[in-house]
Amino acid sequence: MKEARLIKEIPLASTKDGAITVATVKEPYGEKSSPVISLGIWLSKTSEEPDWKVHIPLDNLDEVIEALQEAKKEF
């Protein structure tokens, strides 16, 4: 059973009511599946589902954070 916990909701830049959500999901793909970090992009928070969603396996999180920090340096 999916057990999600919202960690943070961040206002999405350049939108009136969009958001970025960061959540943890235990067993996202069924019993004994590995946990993920779920990132949702909402162009409008009135939507029932995010416009985009990505699940990052917990085992890959450190490398993804490093890559995001490297990407940020380009700007």
N, C-alpha and C positions, 0 to 999 in steps of 0.2 A: 504494500500500500504506500502510495506517495505521501511523504510527510515533508511539506515545504515550510520554510521559515523565512519571512522577509527580513533582510538585514538592513537595507537602506533604500529609500526612494529619493532620487536626485532629479531636480527640474531639468528638462531637456532644453538645452540652449536653442534659441531661434524658434521656439514654439510658444503658443499661449498657455497651453495646459498639458504639454507632453512631459514624459518622465522616463528615466532610466531606473529600472529596478534590479536590485541584487538580492538573490535569495539562495538558500541552501536547500537541496532536495535529497532526502535519504531514500534509497531504493527507487530511483526514478523509473526504472524499466522492469520492475517486478522484484519479488523476494530475492534477497542476496545480491542485487545489482549494486555496483559501486556508487557512492554519493557523487553529486555534481554541484557546481555553482551555476545557477541559472541567471542569465542576464536578459532582461526584457527591455525593448525599446517601444515606448508608447507615444505615438504622434498626438494622441488625445487620450487622457485618462478616462474618458467616458466609454471607451471601447471595453468589451468584455475580455478580449485577448490582446496581447501585445502585437504590434505590427511585425516585429522581428524578435526572435528568441534564439539564444544559443546556450547549450549546456557544455560546460567545461569540466571534464573529469577532474576530481580533486587531485589525482596523481600528476596532472599537467599544469596545475594552477601556478606554481612558482615560475615555470618557464614562460607561461603566458604573461604574467606580471612583468617579467624581465623584458619581454618583447614589446609590451605596451610602453614601458619606461623608455626603451630605445626609440620607439616610434615618436614619442613625445619630444625627444631631443631634436628631431628634424624640424620642429616648428618653434 
